Amino acid sequence: MGNMKIASVYQLKSEDKKTALVDVSSTIDGMDGKLSGTQSGVLTIDLKSGMTGQSKLEQNVNGTITANGMEVNMNIKGTYLLSLQKM
């Protein structure tokens, strides 16, 4: 199995007294170049703690890998939702 490399750019979208909204856009390269794609979304950062309170990321990865001598075309789409709460 190869490594996955994700290169991300973060940009402050807005902020108020409690939170900051940060746009993130990423490129994905994996399996020695056999898989590639993008990821983008918005992070909500709690300014007091520095923790990500919520995030929503959309990911799209495509490519062809070889498994047991067979070529397998892949198209992976996903939505990742993260919500952290102080306990």
C-alpha beads as a LAMMPS data file, in Angstrom:
LAMMPS data file: protein, C-alpha beads

87 atoms
86 bonds

1 atom types
1 bond types

-500.0 500.0 xlo xhi
-500.0 500.0 ylo yhi
-500.0 500.0 zlo zhi

Masses

1 110.0

Atoms # bond

1 1 1 0.000 0.000 0.000
2 1 1 1.220 3.469 -0.827
3 1 1 1.049 6.641 1.176
4 1 1 -1.606 9.332 0.848
5 1 1 -0.333 12.908 0.629
6 1 1 -2.732 15.766 1.294
7 1 1 -1.582 19.365 0.706
8 1 1 -3.994 21.925 2.167
9 1 1 -4.466 25.686 1.956
10 1 1 -6.377 27.428 4.759
11 1 1 -7.961 30.857 4.426
12 1 1 -9.756 32.851 7.111
13 1 1 -13.281 33.478 5.870
14 1 1 -14.711 35.406 8.836
15 1 1 -14.520 35.759 12.593
16 1 1 -16.515 37.094 15.499
17 1 1 -15.762 37.244 19.233
18 1 1 -16.147 33.475 19.725
19 1 1 -15.421 31.662 16.459
20 1 1 -13.521 31.827 13.201
21 1 1 -14.663 30.265 9.922
22 1 1 -11.798 28.875 7.863
23 1 1 -12.047 27.643 4.278
24 1 1 -9.832 24.683 3.441
25 1 1 -8.971 23.348 -0.011
26 1 1 -6.692 20.367 -0.549
27 1 1 -5.141 18.262 -3.259
28 1 1 -4.767 14.533 -2.674
29 1 1 -2.119 12.250 -4.167
30 1 1 -1.936 8.609 -3.223
31 1 1 -0.746 5.146 -4.134
32 1 1 2.318 6.546 -5.912
33 1 1 0.214 8.787 -8.158
34 1 1 -2.407 6.172 -8.999
35 1 1 -5.083 7.994 -6.978
36 1 1 -5.657 11.742 -6.977
37 1 1 -8.370 14.158 -6.027
38 1 1 -9.540 17.137 -4.057
39 1 1 -11.004 17.974 -0.681
40 1 1 -12.661 21.217 0.369
41 1 1 -14.805 22.564 3.150
42 1 1 -15.213 24.889 6.105
43 1 1 -13.837 24.607 9.640
44 1 1 -15.381 26.390 12.624
45 1 1 -12.667 27.178 15.174
46 1 1 -13.376 28.115 18.792
47 1 1 -11.115 31.126 19.382
48 1 1 -10.836 30.585 23.141
49 1 1 -9.679 26.958 23.009
50 1 1 -8.259 26.827 19.469
51 1 1 -10.215 23.604 18.910
52 1 1 -12.195 22.792 15.796
53 1 1 -15.833 22.941 16.908
54 1 1 -17.323 21.785 13.626
55 1 1 -16.109 20.958 10.177
56 1 1 -17.611 19.749 6.936
57 1 1 -15.361 18.476 4.173
58 1 1 -16.244 17.151 0.716
59 1 1 -13.765 14.724 -0.833
60 1 1 -13.472 13.342 -4.366
61 1 1 -10.713 10.844 -5.265
62 1 1 -10.288 9.013 -8.585
63 1 1 -7.801 6.602 -10.088
64 1 1 -6.918 3.079 -11.081
65 1 1 -5.131 0.570 -8.885
66 1 1 -3.952 -2.979 -9.531
67 1 1 -5.069 -5.734 -7.152
68 1 1 -4.308 -9.426 -7.716
69 1 1 -3.339 -8.696 -11.319
70 1 1 -6.600 -6.868 -12.084
71 1 1 -7.009 -3.154 -12.736
72 1 1 -9.686 -1.595 -10.557
73 1 1 -11.110 1.844 -11.396
74 1 1 -11.973 3.842 -8.312
75 1 1 -14.196 6.876 -7.798
76 1 1 -14.509 7.753 -4.120
77 1 1 -16.791 10.573 -2.997
78 1 1 -17.378 11.404 0.623
79 1 1 -18.680 13.997 3.027
80 1 1 -16.995 14.225 6.395
81 1 1 -18.759 15.905 9.290
82 1 1 -16.946 16.559 12.561
83 1 1 -18.382 18.077 15.701
84 1 1 -16.437 18.376 18.961
85 1 1 -17.964 19.306 22.279
86 1 1 -16.331 20.101 25.596
87 1 1 -17.145 17.500 28.227

Bonds

1 1 1 2
2 1 2 3
3 1 3 4
4 1 4 5
5 1 5 6
6 1 6 7
7 1 7 8
8 1 8 9
9 1 9 10
10 1 10 11
11 1 11 12
12 1 12 13
13 1 13 14
14 1 14 15
15 1 15 16
16 1 16 17
17 1 17 18
18 1 18 19
19 1 19 20
20 1 20 21
21 1 21 22
22 1 22 23
23 1 23 24
24 1 24 25
25 1 25 26
26 1 26 27
27 1 27 28
28 1 28 29
29 1 29 30
30 1 30 31
31 1 31 32
32 1 32 33
33 1 33 34
34 1 34 35
35 1 35 36
36 1 36 37
37 1 37 38
38 1 38 39
39 1 39 40
40 1 40 41
41 1 41 42
42 1 42 43
43 1 43 44
44 1 44 45
45 1 45 46
46 1 46 47
47 1 47 48
48 1 48 49
49 1 49 50
50 1 50 51
51 1 51 52
52 1 52 53
53 1 53 54
54 1 54 55
55 1 55 56
56 1 56 57
57 1 57 58
58 1 58 59
59 1 59 60
60 1 60 61
61 1 61 62
62 1 62 63
63 1 63 64
64 1 64 65
65 1 65 66
66 1 66 67
67 1 67 68
68 1 68 69
69 1 69 70
70 1 70 71
71 1 71 72
72 1 72 73
73 1 73 74
74 1 74 75
75 1 75 76
76 1 76 77
77 1 77 78
78 1 78 79
79 1 79 80
80 1 80 81
81 1 81 82
82 1 82 83
83 1 83 84
84 1 84 85
85 1 85 86
86 1 86 87
